[in-house]
Amino acid sequence: QRVELGARLVDDRGVLFTSAATYEADRSGAVDLGTSRSLGGSYTGVEPMGLFWSMQPNSPHTKLSKKDVQKPCAVDVEVFSTSDRHHVLARETNERGFMVPGVRRLPVKVGRIRGTLFVPPAEDPLPGVLELCSLGGGLQEVRGSLLANKGFVVFCLAYYKYDDLPASVTHFDLEYFEEALEFLRSRPE
């Protein structure tokens, strides 16, 4: 029997992200995403995480908004028969985290610099990354937390529209970025 798996997630701004894929279930009605091929939908082929990486927003040119990376996102996954899309065969909610256990999230307010430092657990010094947030201002932590999960010390730097920083910028003060690099270099991790 052919079935469609659908995933949906609503981000912190209320934007809906969805994906779907069609599979051929085995005789017992099971689909193993690790070995079964998607026949169509948001992706094709054997893609164990396809329902997650292929999610698209219902509004064009929109990125996932996640304000607190310490809290996971809830992704609703449903299975339908392709012959009757109104009949849900199975439903499950999966929590997708942004920080693995042991990663520390440290708010930074040192001198003029503002941001968040993500430090993975490690005995030896780790490579460091200075993450410059989006041109829209504020502080974005998603990419930094995910890089920390892979063994990088990441300093997510805010430079306007955050805390006591200016509400807008007319020019970029390169010394501010140099201070941020010096802060990152001074860290023992």
QUILIN-V812693 format. One record per residue. RES is the residue in three letters. PSI is psi in radians with two decimals (none if undefined). OMEGA is omega in whole degrees, 0 to 359 (NA if undefined). Layout:
{{RES/PSI/OMEGA} {RES/PSI/OMEGA}}
//
This chain:
{{GLN/2.42/177} {ARG/2.38/179} {VAL/2.72/175} {GLU/2.26/173} {LEU/2.32/179} {GLY/2.44/177} {ALA/2.52/178} {ARG/2.51/181} {LEU/2.39/175} {VAL/2.13/183} {ASP/-3.07/185} {ASP/-0.29/176} {ARG/0.01/181} {GLY/0.19/179} {VAL/2.31/180} {LEU/2.28/174} {PHE/2.36/181} {THR/2.79/170} {SER/2.84/179} {ALA/2.66/177} {ALA/2.53/179} {THR/2.36/180} {TYR/2.77/171} {GLU/2.01/179} {ALA/2.66/178} {ASP/-3.08/185} {ARG/-0.51/179} {SER/-0.03/180} {GLY/0.15/183} {ALA/2.62/173} {VAL/2.16/177} {ASP/1.89/183} {LEU/-0.31/178} {GLY/-0.32/182} {THR/-0.36/182} {SER/2.56/179} {ARG/2.33/170} {SER/2.28/181} {LEU/-0.19/180} {GLY/3.05/182} {GLY/-2.38/181} {SER/-0.32/179} {TYR/2.88/176} {THR/2.81/178} {GLY/-3.06/179} {VAL/1.93/183} {GLU/1.56/183} {PRO/-0.56/181} {MET/0.28/185} {GLY/-0.69/180} {LEU/-0.48/182} {PHE/-0.89/184} {TRP/-0.36/183} {SER/0.06/181} {MET/2.37/180} {GLN/2.56/179} {PRO/2.69/176} {ASN/-0.14/175} {SER/2.25/181} {PRO/2.68/176} {HIS/0.65/181} {THR/2.37/175} {LYS/2.72/177} {LEU/2.26/177} {SER/2.11/178} {LYS/1.92/184} {LYS/-0.58/182} {ASP/1.77/183} {VAL/-0.12/177} {GLN/-0.22/178} {LYS/2.35/181} {PRO/2.86/172} {CYS/2.52/175} {ALA/2.13/178} {VAL/2.09/178} {ASP/2.22/179} {VAL/2.27/179} {GLU/2.63/176} {VAL/2.23/179} {PHE/2.67/167} {SER/2.38/180} {THR/-0.33/179} {SER/-0.29/180} {ASP/1.57/184} {ARG/-0.24/180} {HIS/-0.18/182} {HIS/1.89/179} {VAL/2.12/180} {LEU/-0.59/180} {ALA/2.68/180} {ARG/2.41/179} {GLU/2.59/173} {THR/2.25/182} {ASN/2.29/177} {GLU/2.21/180} {ARG/1.98/182} {GLY/2.83/179} {PHE/-0.25/180} {MET/2.23/176} {VAL/2.75/178} {PRO/2.42/178} {GLY/-0.39/177} {VAL/2.28/179} {ARG/2.42/176} {ARG/2.01/185} {LEU/1.97/175} {PRO/2.47/182} {VAL/2.20/173} {LYS/1.45/185} {VAL/2.07/183} {GLY/-2.19/179} {ARG/-0.29/189} {ILE/2.52/180} {ARG/2.51/177} {GLY/-2.73/180} {THR/2.37/177} {LEU/2.26/175} {PHE/2.19/184} {VAL/2.01/177} {PRO/2.77/177} {PRO/2.34/179} {ALA/2.66/176} {GLU/-0.70/185} {ASP/2.80/176} {PRO/2.55/183} {LEU/2.79/174} {PRO/2.58/181} {GLY/2.61/179} {VAL/2.29/172} {LEU/1.97/182} {GLU/2.01/178} {LEU/2.14/184} {CYS/2.97/186} {SER/2.82/179} {LEU/-0.18/178} {GLY/-0.03/180} {GLY/-3.04/182} {GLY/-2.82/181} {LEU/2.12/178} {GLN/2.19/185} {GLU/-0.09/186} {VAL/-0.98/184} {ARG/-0.70/180} {GLY/-0.76/180} {SER/-0.67/180} {LEU/-0.67/176} {LEU/-0.65/178} {ALA/-0.60/177} {ASN/-0.43/182} {LYS/0.14/174} {GLY/0.33/177} {PHE/2.46/167} {VAL/2.16/186} {VAL/2.22/174} {PHE/1.90/177} {CYS/1.98/187} {LEU/2.20/172} {ALA/2.52/177} {TYR/-0.12/168} {TYR/2.88/183} {LYS/0.74/179} {TYR/2.34/175} {ASP/-2.15/181} {ASP/0.27/177} {LEU/2.83/180} {PRO/2.67/179} {ALA/-0.40/178} {SER/2.91/178} {VAL/2.47/175} {THR/-0.37/175} {HIS/2.79/180} {PHE/2.18/178} {ASP/1.78/184} {LEU/-0.47/178} {GLU/-0.55/177} {TYR/-0.77/180} {PHE/-0.62/176} {GLU/-0.73/177} {GLU/-0.71/179} {ALA/-0.74/178} {LEU/-0.73/178} {GLU/-0.71/177} {PHE/-0.82/181} {LEU/-0.76/179} {ARG/-0.54/183} {SER/-0.22/182} {ARG/2.41/181} {PRO/-0.37/183} {GLU/none/NA}}
//
